[in-house]
Amino acid sequence: MDRAKEAIRDNLKGKKKLYMSIWKVIDERRSEQLHRSLHAVVYYLNLAIRYLPTFNKDKEVEYSMLDCIEILE
């Protein structure tokens, strides 16, 4: 999602007034729909993302992954 947001920013030539409203919509939907434990697990275990130099081992993602594992046990 971050790459998509960066692409939007770049396509709009970095004009904050234009892309911030779009980013706001993306962030709201992301928080409501994609900010779930299962999505965190998919993000964390996706090897295509995991081995990128930009991969961020976020504590919130790790905790969400552990929550999902507990639910499955």
N, C-alpha and C positions, 0 to 999 in steps of 0.2 A: 504494500500500500504506500509505503514511503517513496518507492521508486515512481509510482504513478503520480504522487503529489509533486515530486521534483520535476517530472516531465511536464505537468500542467504549468508549474512555475516557469520552466524554461520556455515553453511554447508561448506564454504570455509575456515574454521578455522581462521577467522579474518585476513586473508592475504589481506591487503589493495590493493595490485597490482592486485589481481584477481577480487575482487568484485567491485572496483570503476568504472571500465568500464561498468559493468552491471548496476550499479546504475545510471550512466550517461544516458544510454539509457532509463531507466525507468523514470528518471526525465524529460527528453526531451519529451517523449510521454505523460507523465502526464500533463506537462505544456500545450502542444498543444491540447490534447483531453479531459482530465478530469478536467482541471482547468476552469470550467464553473460554472455559478451561480446555475444552476439546480443540479449539482453534489454536490455543497456546501450545498444546502438544504437537499438533501438526506443524506449526512454525518451528518449534524446537527440534523436532526429529526429521525435518525435511533436509536431506543431505545437500540438495542444490542450494539451499539458503545457508545451511549450517557451516559450510566450508568457504563461504565468501569472506573476504577480508573485512567486510563491513558488518559481519554478524555480531550482534550485541547480546551477550548473555545477561539479559535483564532478570533481576530477582523476581519481579512480578510474574514473568513468564515461567520461571522455574517453579514458583509456588503454585501457579495454576496447573502446571503439569503434575505436580505431586497431588493436588486436590483431585484431579481426574483419575490418577492411579488409585487413590484411596476409594473413590466411588466404584471402580471396577473390581476391587478386592472383595 
